[in-house]
Amino acid sequence: MLNVRLDEIPMPTSDRSIDRLVGWFVESFCFVRRKGEATADYGSASPIHRLLRDHILPNPRGSWDAQMLADELAMTPAALNHHLTRLIDSGLLTFANEGKGWRRYMLRGGGLAQALELCSAQYRLMIEQKMDRIDSFWNRTGNRLPNELPEDSSLPLTIAIVDYRPPNEEGGASVLTQWMADLGMLGERPGDELREGSISEQLFKMLLESDTPISLDDADEAIPGQKARLGRMFERFRTCGLIERIPRTDRLPMALWSAMITQHQRRGEEWMLKKGGFMRLIPEGQHASLLKPLAKGKLTIEEVEAAMKDIASTEQMLLLNLLGGRLPLGYRMIGESPEIAKQNVIARLDRVLRRIRRVGDMIEEVLTTGDE
């Protein structure tokens, strides 16, 4: 069964040594998950690195039996089988039975570029099919926030790609939790989070039903539990390309109102005009509509909202920053519809696959011409 996890990492630097390129390749496919000494020198000492560098990649049209590989790599058959299984599950390797229970392993398509082309097409199709299944759970109307601002920067993509499998009834999984696990949203070892009604499922259902971004405080109020744990779940959802974290601009008038009152009481009107950003960002004719109520202690959120009506959201955010205020962030599904969310995930996956194919070409080039 196809089962692979991809990490979005930057392209290799000017170091084009074979160890650097194979190390990048291994890391992108998450073939080695433990960090430490095993990843020193680009992980060149790890068994799977040596297996790829010394045997599979230099001889793409060859085939190998497990006994021969175990002898040359000085590994037990069980340890070697673990690494070969990872490569087969990724779709890079295949095998043929040679009788007497022996298998011969080979690179798909007879070359690294061909194997990656086959894998890329397969990965993309599987993610498209998987994303189509979210339609039945999607209950958002797609309404946008007033003065909406985009996410500053998204997290690198980390996504699992797994063949379809029905929910694990013995593990108590639901259709949705199995879907989440197969996309990597529950981590590498889901445990109890795979069960129907788990905290991860409740949190994801909130996102599937809410147009307003959900802050960490909102989630903690709706799903009592460890706040830090909910934060980790939100961030893991983001790495799969389905969730974005954006400023809660629906709370911008309230945040500005609070900051204006606080700074007026501390520093006074002159500071508000000069260093507080009023003269720079607010039209002169609107100063009085804010400063007079402030002086009397009667400024309302509605008056702030009216004064900010014609000011761009980016300028409002700058004003809030100058006033020392802070706008909360919220999490929500990317896009106004399942189709837009699907397009976002596919676009990001395509970017990762282009990088992997490019590094595959570089590996073949280095193996042909030698290290630079």
C-alpha positions, 0 to 999 in steps of 0.5 A: 500500500502506498504510504509516504510522508513528504516534507517541504524543505529548501533546495540544496545549497551550492554544495552539490556533493552526492551525499548532500543531494541524497541527504536532502532526498532522504529528508524530503521523503522522511525516510529517517525521522530520528535526529541526532548523530545519524543525520550528521554529514547529511545522514551519510552513515544511515543505512537507507542513505548508503542503500540509495547512494551506493546501490540503487541510484548508481545502477538504476536499471539493476536489481538486488536481492535482499541477501546480497544487500544485507551482506554488503551493508552489514545489516540483519535481514530484518533491519534491511527489510524495514528500509526496503519496505519504506522505499516500496511504500513510497512508490520509488521501488518495486519488486519481483518474486524470483522463486523459492521465496526470494524477491528482487528489488528494482527502481520503478521505471528503470531510472530515478527521473522515471520513478519520480515522474510515476510517483508524482502523478500518483501522489497528485491523483491520490491527494485530489481524490482524498480532498474530494471526500471533504465535501460532505463535512464542509459546512462553512459559507465562506463569508470573509472578515471585514478589512481582511488581511492575508496570512503573513507566512505559511508553514512548510508543507508536511503531508502524508499520502496514503492509499484509501483505507476504510476506518479502523473499527478496532481502533474506534476510528470514524470516517473523518479521523481516518481521513485526517490520519491519512493526510498526516493531520494527526501526526505520525502516531495518532493513538487515541486521536484516531478515535471518533470524538477525539479532541482533534476531530472536534477541533477540525469540525469547528474549523469546518463549520466556522466562517470566523477564525477560531482563536486559541482561547475560543478553542479552549473554551469550546473544548476544555483541555490543555491549551498548549495541546490545542495550539500544537494541533492547530499548527499541525493542521497548518502544515498540511496546507488546509488551515491558515492563521490570520489576524482577527480583523473583526476585532480590530475596532475593539483592539484600537479602542482599548489601545487608544484609551490606555495610551491616552490615560498614560501619555496624553493627547500630544503623544497620541497625535505625534508618536501614537500615529494620529497625525500620520494615519488618521485624516486631520478632520477626524482627530476631534471625533476621537480625541474629544470623547477620549478626553471625557472618558466616553469614547465608544467602540462604535465611534472608533469603527466609524472613524476607521471606516475609510482607512485601509486595514493595513494602516489600521494595523500600523496604528494599532502597533504604534499604540502598543496594541495587539490583535489576536490571531485566529485559525480557519480553513483556507478558501471559501469552498472545498474546491479552493482548499483542494486547489491550495493543497494541490498547488503546494504539493506540486511545488514540493514535487517539482523540487524533488524532481529537480534534485533527482535530476541533479543526483543523476547528473552528479552520478554521471559527471562526478561530484563538483 
